[in-house]
Structure formats: structure tokens, C-alpha cells
Amino acid sequence: TYTKSSGTEARVGIQVIALGNETFRAVGFEGGLPGDGWDLGEKSEAEAKKADDGSVTFMKDDGGASAVLKMGKLQIKGNDNNVIGTLNQIERKSSTLGLKAPEGAIQLFNGVSLEHWKPGARMTEDKLLMEGVNSIRNNFKNFTLHIEFRLPYMPKARGQGRSNSGMYLLGTEIQMLDSFGLSGEPNECGGIYKWRRPDINMCYPPLSWQTYDVEFKAAKNGNPPIMTVKHNGVIIHDQIKLRNKNSQGNIHLQNHSNPVRYRNIWILEND
């Protein structure tokens, strides 16, 4: 929280994006962080370079209020340069991180075996699934799916070159991309690729473990598939009707030449 010029207390969340070359962008959210208080209103943004003392000072366009980041703390200063609030760095964790497969579910990947994936699937030395895999089964229809993924740190990359992958369910892609602090477009993290933006951008910083939890109903009797998606425990697509009319299919994790990693993948088939 910080104290406004009117004297009232206000809550704010700030995401700091690394842009490479010791340059950073701060994005401010009134009310709190996305999924934790932000009212979906206007955001404030500023860019700055790291100073010799290791601090980063973000200035408002009018040159008045500022925010100084140093050693995991961000001090908000008013027009008179007095500190009106201090924010501490936090590490957010998805409410579904580590969610165990329920009884009857198929553990598609648990760090032990690649038996559910077509030849060519690869695992790292630390037992994580690598990008570019296809499930052996291609007749999934109605299901609940959980996956955990980690995006690499690529501060100098931009757009679709920044930690890109995607999860295809029966041909529909849910984008995976380092979109931390961005607006949340259809081609950004959580978007139904090139079609529908997430209701809220819940992307965490790169190197954080993130989750997708999906409820999927395949097309049937001429009715389109219906899908609900949670990103890091927050609904970003709520029972949306998909354009893809596939009645069954496989699961594909895209290789976009970036080292995205996955773990704890399971699927529970529903009636």
C-alpha cells in the first residue's frame, strides 16, 4: 500500500520486466496484482536503466512521483520525493501447483517414463519433459487436464521469440509465452492462439513454475467443443465454444526452438 496525495491509503501491485542490457519496465496495477486485487483498469508503465549503485528509478511521465527498486524492495516516492510506501518482492505460486492426479487419471508425465509420448520425446537430466512431443493416444475427447510448465529467461527476446511454446488439445492451441507484464493478447500466454485473448493475463515471470488446468468437452452431434482454462489457478477462459470442431484428438506440446520445460502432466477422462 501507499498513501495518495489526498491522504487515503491505496493498494498497488507492480510487475518489473527485464528487457536486457540492464533495462527494465515497471507496470503498475491499481488494487493489486492480476488475479489478486487488480480491477482490470488502466495500468501505468515506465522504463529505466540500472544505476551504478544497483538501483532502478522509474519516473512518471510528468516527472513527479517515482519508484525506486533496490535489493528486492520498491520505494514509492511522492512529488516531494518523500517515501509514501514500500513494496516487497514476492514470489507468486499457482494454487494448483503440485496438484496430484486423482484416482482414475492417467499420469502422462511424472519424470519417470516417456511411455505416453511418441518416439522422439525427450527428458532432461533433472527429469523434466522437453518441448516438441505428441501423445501416443489420439482419441481423447472429454477430460480434465493438469500441466505445469516453466518458461526460460530470455530478456533480450521480444514477441513470439520470447520463451515460446504451446499446448494443443485436439488441435486447439493454448499459447505458452513469456508475457509477464504484457496486455494479454490472443498470441500471448494463455491466449487461444490468434483467436481469443485470456480474460486476464496471469503469466508469472520466466523461470517460475506455472500451471494450466483445463476442462474440455469435445465436439458432439454438431455442437462445438467447450473449454474452460485456469492459468495459475485463475479462470482465463470460461466455457468458451471453440472454432475447431474436432470430436477427438491428441495432446501436443510445441517446439518453437525455446527450452520450455514441463512436469506433472495428468489427464482424467470424463463421460
C-alpha positions as CSV (number, residue, x, y, z in Angstrom):
1,T,0.0,0.0,0.0
2,Y,0.9,3.6,-0.4
3,T,-0.5,7.0,0.7
4,K,-2.1,9.1,-2.1
5,S,-1.8,12.9,-2.1
6,S,-5.3,13.0,-0.8
7,G,-4.1,11.2,2.3
8,T,-6.0,8.0,1.6
9,E,-4.4,4.6,1.5
10,A,-4.2,2.7,-1.8
11,R,-3.2,-0.8,-2.8
12,V,-1.0,-1.3,-5.8
13,G,0.9,-4.2,-7.5
14,I,3.9,-3.7,-9.7
15,Q,5.4,-6.1,-12.2
16,V,9.0,-5.5,-13.3
17,I,10.0,-6.9,-16.7
18,A,13.6,-7.5,-17.6
19,L,14.4,-6.1,-21.1
20,G,18.1,-6.9,-21.3
21,N,21.1,-4.5,-21.2
22,E,20.2,-3.6,-17.6
23,T,16.9,-2.1,-18.7
24,F,13.6,-2.7,-17.0
25,R,9.9,-1.9,-17.4
26,A,7.7,-1.4,-14.4
27,V,3.9,-2.0,-14.9
28,G,1.6,-0.7,-12.1
29,F,-1.8,-2.2,-11.3
30,E,-4.2,-0.3,-9.0
31,G,-5.8,-2.5,-6.4
32,G,-3.1,-5.3,-6.6
33,L,-1.6,-7.7,-9.0
34,P,-3.6,-9.5,-11.7
35,G,-5.7,-12.2,-10.1
36,D,-5.1,-10.6,-6.7
37,G,-6.9,-7.3,-6.5
38,W,-6.4,-5.6,-9.8
39,D,-9.6,-4.1,-11.0
40,L,-8.7,-4.5,-14.7
41,G,-8.5,-0.8,-15.1
42,E,-5.8,1.4,-16.6
43,K,-2.1,0.5,-16.0
44,S,0.9,2.8,-15.5
45,E,4.2,2.0,-17.2
46,A,7.7,3.3,-17.1
47,E,11.2,2.2,-18.3
48,A,14.6,2.8,-16.7
49,K,18.1,1.5,-16.6
50,K,20.0,0.2,-13.6
51,A,22.2,2.8,-12.0
52,D,25.8,2.2,-10.8
53,D,24.6,1.6,-7.3
54,G,22.3,-1.2,-8.5
55,S,19.1,0.7,-8.1
56,V,16.5,1.3,-10.8
57,T,14.4,4.5,-10.7
58,F,11.1,4.6,-12.6
59,M,9.7,8.1,-13.2
60,K,6.1,9.1,-14.1
61,D,5.7,10.9,-17.4
62,D,5.1,14.2,-15.6
63,G,8.4,13.8,-13.8
64,G,6.7,13.9,-10.4
65,A,6.2,10.7,-8.4
66,S,8.8,7.9,-8.8
67,A,9.5,4.4,-7.7
68,V,13.0,3.2,-6.8
69,L,13.8,-0.5,-6.9
70,K,16.8,-1.9,-5.0
71,M,17.6,-5.1,-3.2
72,G,14.1,-6.6,-3.7
73,K,12.2,-3.6,-2.4
74,L,10.5,-0.8,-4.3
75,Q,10.0,2.5,-2.6
76,I,7.2,4.8,-4.0
77,K,8.0,8.5,-3.7
78,G,5.7,11.4,-4.0
79,N,6.2,14.7,-5.8
80,D,8.2,16.0,-2.9
81,N,10.5,12.9,-3.1
82,N,9.3,11.6,0.3
83,V,8.7,7.9,0.6
84,I,4.9,7.2,0.7
85,G,5.1,3.4,0.5
86,T,7.4,0.4,0.2
87,L,6.6,-2.8,-1.7
88,N,8.4,-6.0,-1.1
89,Q,9.2,-8.5,-3.8
90,I,7.1,-11.6,-3.7
91,E,7.3,-15.0,-5.4
92,R,3.8,-16.0,-6.6
93,K,2.8,-19.6,-6.7
94,S,-0.2,-21.1,-8.5
95,S,-2.9,-22.5,-6.2
96,T,-2.8,-25.7,-8.3
97,L,1.0,-26.2,-8.4
98,G,1.8,-29.8,-7.4
99,L,-1.8,-30.9,-7.8
100,K,-1.9,-34.7,-7.6
101,A,-3.6,-36.8,-10.2
102,P,-7.0,-38.0,-8.9
103,E,-8.0,-41.7,-8.8
104,G,-8.6,-42.9,-12.3
105,A,-6.4,-40.3,-14.0
106,I,-3.6,-41.1,-16.5
107,Q,-0.3,-39.7,-15.4
108,L,1.0,-38.6,-18.8
109,F,4.4,-37.4,-17.4
110,N,5.8,-37.8,-13.9
111,G,9.5,-37.5,-14.5
112,V,10.0,-41.3,-14.7
113,S,8.8,-42.5,-18.1
114,L,8.0,-41.3,-21.6
115,E,5.7,-44.2,-22.3
116,H,2.7,-42.0,-23.1
117,W,4.6,-40.0,-25.8
118,K,5.5,-40.9,-29.3
119,P,9.1,-41.7,-30.2
120,G,11.3,-38.7,-30.2
121,A,10.1,-37.4,-26.8
122,R,13.0,-36.3,-24.6
123,M,13.6,-35.8,-20.9
124,T,16.3,-33.7,-19.3
125,E,18.8,-35.0,-16.7
126,D,16.7,-33.4,-14.0
127,K,13.6,-35.4,-15.1
128,L,11.7,-32.7,-17.0
129,L,9.8,-33.2,-20.2
130,M,11.3,-31.2,-23.2
131,E,9.3,-29.4,-25.9
132,G,8.1,-31.0,-29.1
133,V,6.2,-34.0,-28.0
134,N,2.9,-35.7,-29.1
135,S,0.8,-38.1,-27.0
136,I,0.6,-41.6,-28.3
137,R,-3.2,-41.6,-27.9
138,N,-5.1,-39.6,-30.4
139,N,-8.6,-40.3,-29.2
140,F,-9.0,-38.0,-26.2
141,K,-12.5,-36.5,-26.0
142,N,-13.8,-35.2,-22.7
143,F,-11.3,-34.6,-19.9
144,T,-9.8,-32.7,-17.1
145,L,-6.1,-31.9,-17.7
146,H,-3.3,-30.5,-15.5
147,I,0.1,-29.4,-16.7
148,E,3.0,-27.5,-15.1
149,F,5.4,-25.6,-17.3
150,R,8.5,-23.4,-16.9
151,L,9.5,-20.6,-19.4
152,P,13.2,-19.8,-19.9
153,Y,14.6,-16.4,-19.1
154,M,15.2,-14.6,-22.4
155,P,15.3,-10.8,-21.5
156,K,16.6,-9.6,-24.9
157,A,14.0,-11.5,-26.9
158,R,10.7,-9.9,-27.9
159,G,7.3,-11.0,-29.1
160,Q,6.9,-14.6,-30.3
161,G,10.7,-15.2,-29.8
162,R,10.4,-14.8,-26.1
163,S,10.1,-18.3,-24.5
164,N,7.6,-19.7,-27.0
165,S,5.7,-23.0,-26.9
166,G,2.1,-24.0,-26.9
167,M,-0.2,-26.8,-25.8
168,Y,-2.5,-28.2,-28.4
169,L,-5.6,-30.0,-27.3
170,L,-7.4,-31.7,-30.2
171,G,-5.9,-29.1,-32.5
172,T,-6.7,-26.0,-30.4
173,E,-3.6,-24.2,-29.1
174,I,-3.3,-22.6,-25.7
175,Q,-0.2,-20.3,-26.1
176,M,2.8,-20.5,-23.8
177,L,5.0,-17.4,-24.0
178,D,6.8,-15.1,-21.6
179,S,4.1,-12.4,-21.5
180,F,4.8,-11.3,-17.9
181,G,3.5,-7.7,-17.5
182,L,2.0,-7.5,-21.0
183,S,-1.5,-6.8,-22.1
184,G,-2.6,-10.4,-22.7
185,E,-3.3,-10.8,-26.4
186,P,-4.5,-13.8,-28.3
187,N,-0.9,-14.7,-29.3
188,E,0.4,-14.2,-25.7
189,C,0.5,-16.6,-22.8
190,G,-2.9,-18.0,-22.0
191,G,-4.4,-16.9,-25.3
192,I,-6.3,-19.2,-27.7
193,Y,-3.7,-18.6,-30.4
194,K,-4.7,-15.9,-32.8
195,W,-8.3,-16.0,-31.8
196,R,-9.2,-15.2,-28.2
197,R,-7.2,-13.3,-25.5
198,P,-7.3,-14.5,-21.9
199,D,-9.8,-12.7,-19.7
200,I,-6.8,-11.7,-17.5
201,N,-3.1,-12.0,-18.1
202,M,-1.9,-14.4,-15.3
203,C,1.6,-15.0,-16.7
204,Y,4.2,-15.2,-14.0
205,P,7.9,-14.2,-14.5
206,P,10.1,-16.6,-16.5
207,L,11.7,-19.4,-14.6
208,S,8.6,-19.6,-12.4
209,W,6.6,-22.9,-12.5
210,Q,3.2,-22.1,-13.9
211,T,0.0,-24.2,-14.3
212,Y,-2.8,-24.8,-16.8
213,D,-5.9,-26.6,-15.7
214,V,-8.3,-27.4,-18.4
215,E,-11.9,-28.8,-18.6
216,F,-12.5,-29.9,-22.2
217,K,-15.6,-31.3,-23.9
218,A,-15.1,-32.4,-27.5
219,A,-17.5,-31.6,-30.4
220,K,-20.5,-33.9,-30.5
221,N,-23.7,-34.0,-32.6
222,G,-22.7,-30.9,-34.4
223,N,-22.1,-28.9,-31.3
224,P,-18.6,-27.2,-30.9
225,P,-16.1,-28.2,-28.3
226,I,-16.4,-26.3,-25.0
227,M,-13.3,-25.4,-22.9
228,T,-12.5,-23.8,-19.6
229,V,-8.9,-22.9,-18.7
230,K,-7.3,-21.8,-15.5
231,H,-3.9,-20.2,-15.6
232,N,-2.1,-20.3,-12.3
233,G,-5.4,-21.1,-10.6
234,V,-7.4,-18.2,-12.1
235,I,-10.0,-18.7,-14.8
236,I,-8.9,-17.1,-18.1
237,H,-11.4,-18.8,-20.5
238,D,-14.8,-19.8,-19.1
239,Q,-16.8,-22.4,-21.0
240,I,-15.9,-20.9,-24.4
241,K,-17.2,-22.5,-27.6
242,L,-14.2,-23.3,-29.9
243,R,-14.0,-22.9,-33.6
244,N,-12.2,-26.2,-34.1
245,K,-14.8,-28.9,-34.5
246,N,-12.7,-32.0,-33.7
247,S,-14.5,-34.7,-31.8
248,Q,-11.3,-36.4,-30.7
249,G,-7.6,-35.9,-30.9
250,N,-4.2,-35.9,-29.2
251,I,-2.1,-33.6,-27.0
252,H,0.9,-31.8,-28.5
253,L,3.5,-29.6,-26.7
254,Q,5.0,-27.4,-29.4
255,N,8.7,-27.0,-30.2
256,H,9.3,-23.3,-31.0
257,S,13.1,-23.5,-30.6
258,N,12.9,-22.3,-27.0
259,P,13.8,-24.6,-24.0
260,V,10.4,-24.7,-22.3
261,R,10.0,-27.5,-19.7
262,Y,7.1,-29.4,-18.4
263,R,6.2,-31.7,-15.4
264,N,3.3,-33.2,-13.6
265,I,1.0,-33.8,-16.6
266,W,-2.1,-35.8,-16.0
267,I,-5.5,-36.3,-17.6
268,L,-8.8,-37.6,-16.2
269,E,-11.2,-38.7,-18.8
270,N,-14.9,-37.7,-18.2
271,D,-18.1,-39.1,-19.6
